[in-house]
C-alpha cells in the first residue's frame, strides 16, 4: 500500500498528517508493506518513488480536485494499476469560497471513463461518488 498526500494541502492537514502516519505504522505492525509519501503527487521524485514500488492492483486518485492535477495523477499513476478509482466524480455544487479549489473531477472522469469498463458508486445526489475503471496493463 502506498499513500501520497500533500504536506501543505489545506488547514486540515495538521490533523490528518498524524492520522496518516499512524495508519501506515499500524499497517506495517500488522505485516503489510505500507509506504507514505508526504509530497506533491505531481513531483517527478514522488512519481518515481511510487513507481519503484509498483505495479499495483488498485490506485485511488483524489488529486487536489483541479483538472490539471487530476489529469497528471491519471497520467502518472493510472498506468501503474489494473484498477483505477477516482474520488468526487459526482460533484455538482459550485465552489463559492474563493479560498477553495474548484472540483473538476467530474469533467475529467466523463472524458476518461468511456474508453474503459467502468462503474460508478453514487450515494449522495450532489457530491462525492467513486468512479472505478479497469485497465488492461
N, C-alpha and C positions, 0 to 999 in steps of 0.2 A: 504494500500500500504506500502510495506517495501522495502527500498533500502539499499544495503550493498556495501560499497566502501572502498578500502584500503587507509588509510591515507598517506602512503608514496609510492604509486604505481609508479608514474613517475613524470617528471618535470611539466607536465600539471596540476597536482593535485592542485597546488596553485591557479590555475584559476578555476578549477572545483568544489572544495570544497564549496566556497561561492555560486556557482550556485546551487549545490545540496541542500544546506541549504535553500536557497531562494525558491526553488521549493517545498520542503516539507512544508515550512512555508505558502506558497500560497495555497497549497492543504489543509492544516489544516484550513486556513482562510475561505476556501470555504466549510468547513464542512466534509472533507474527513479524515478518520482515517489513518494518514500517519506517518511513522517512518523512521528514518535514522540511520543506524549503520555505523560509520566511523571506520571500523575494518577489520581485516583479515577474509574473509568468511569461512576459514577452522578452525578458532579458536573455540574450543568447547563452550566457553561462547557466542560467536556470534550465532552459530547454535542453542543453547538452547534458546537464546533471540528471535530469529526469529521463532523458533518452537512454542514458547508460544503464538505467535500472529496468528498462522495458524489455520486451513488449508487455502489454497489459491486456487483461481480459476486458476491462471497462475503464472508461475515462469519463468523468463528470466535469463539464465545462460550466463554470459560473462566471468567469471573467470579471470585469468590472461593470458589465452590462452595456457598455457602449459598443457601437458597431465595430470600430477598429479593433478593439480588444477581443471581442467575440470571434471575429474573423481570424485574428492572429492566433488565438488559442486553438481554434479549429484546425488551422494550417499546421501549427506546431505540434499539437498533442493528439489530434484526431487520428493521424496515421499510426500512432503508437498502440492503438487499441482496436479490438474486434467490435466492441460495442461502445458507442459514444452517446452520452446523455447531456442535455442542455437544461439549465435551470431558467425559470421565468419566461417560458415560451408563450404564455398566455397573458402577459402583462398588457393591460389596456388603459390604465389610468395615466393621465398626463402628469408629469412631474412639474409641479408649480414652484417648488423651492429651488431657487437659482443656485443654492449651495450643493444640491444633489445632482448626481449624474443622470442623464436620461437612460431609460431602459429600452435598448434597441434589439434585444434578443429575438422578439417575435419576427422582426423583419429578416434577420439572418436565418433563423430557423425555417421560415417559409421558403426561402430560396434553396436551402441545403436539402431539406427532407425529401423532396421529390425524387432525388436520384438514388434513394436507398429504401430498403424495407424499414419501416418505422412505426412507432406507436406514440400516442400522446396520453399522458396521465394528467387530467384536469379535474380538480375537486372544487376549486374556487372559481366562480363565474367571471371574475375580472382580473385575477392576478395569478402569479406563480405558474405552476404547471411544469411538468418534466417531459421533455421530448427525448425519445430513445431511438437511435438508429443503429442498424447492423451494417458493418463494412466488410468487404472481402479484403483481407490482408494476407 
